[in-house]
Amino acid sequence: MLATWLFDRLIKLGDLTIIDATGRSYRFQATESPKVTIRITDPGLHWKVFRNPQLAVGEAYMDGKLVIEEGTLEEFLAIGVSSLRASHSDGMLEVLTRLRSLLASFSDFNPVGYAKRQVAHHYDLDGRLFDLFLDSDRQYSCAYFAKPEDSLEVAQRRKKLHLAAKLLMQPGHAVLDIGSGWGGLGLTLAETDGVTVTGITLSEEQHKVSNQRAEAAGMADRASFHLRDYRHERAKYDRVVSVGMLEHVGKPHYRTFFRRVADLLKDNGVAVIHSVGRFDHPGPVNAWIRKYIFPGSYVPTLSEVTKPIEQSNLFITDIEILRVHYAETLLAWRKNFYRNIDKVREIYDERFCRMWEFYLAACEIGFRSGELMVFQIQLSKQMDAVPLTRDYIAEFEAAHTVAETPKRLHRIS
């Protein structure tokens, strides 16, 4: 098998047996567990795995050309992720990785218009799909598990309140939510502190649902949502929040993004940016994820973000790293997805189901392995815009009851 050389150098964890398309077995053992056996049914896959393992493995699983005969998908991915991380010390493999990184960098360009098309690829899917695995408020970002026993509902409510605490909102403040999703965060902020919220999104489906929810909740006078690129927003705001948006901005546009944040903030304004980040080193998003799940996405390291922030004349007043919170979030999503898999099949085909199984499992492993994390960066235009200590965060959270999502958000039409 052509990829034998590659796997010999790659495997640093587990006991992996590969049965190729001719029926011949190859065993690569670094540790006793996890123990996984996979079968490849397509001879053409051998070369594809050698050329681009990230892309080829995901496609093969989607197409049923890679079958797991022993162990689980999660265990197989754990072996792969840990081995790819270890490969950076291998000179030849590092050259291949750098070459793929260079090629991927050409797709980070994300101008107005093109950005909207890329957002539509994922966020304009059938809304019934998201109801089958997300919480009832349809929060599609990292939850905040303050206690091990927290349900997904409670953890997502905690996430929203955690962000609200860092925004230091006051009654009468105008708040901008960049990348406002289905409106859950904006509606929560509007009802929590008596502020008015403007949400902007590039997803037509999210835009429609957000305004429907605001209207149904009798909050249209306090929360409005618009189909608009952040580069086209012109009003001034007391507070700016952005959750899960920076990953879609594109690395070449970071300076533009943070300059827009600075321009949109009033002089005493505060912003909070919540984003997936990389722990290790700059590099492209997994090739399979970029092609099938989030086209045009890029996950930054902190070092890639802090420089454009500094160039935008913003003060970094707080940084918090959420480590395994997203892994726990993805685990909850994956359990919900598996539990409702028959309902997903009624909406999409089997290949789509396998694609999303792979997506949710791969992302969870990425956060558990120490490759990925989430950061929340608090920014201001004045150094004294926030208190000198972080006590205000705990005080705010203690003053707000964390319970299941309010009834008004329980069903998205």
Order of alpha helices (4+ residues) and beta strands (2+ residues): alpha-beta-beta-beta-alpha-alpha-beta-alpha-alpha-alpha-alpha-alpha-beta-alpha-beta-alpha-beta-beta-alpha-beta-alpha-alpha-beta-alpha-alpha-alpha-beta-alpha
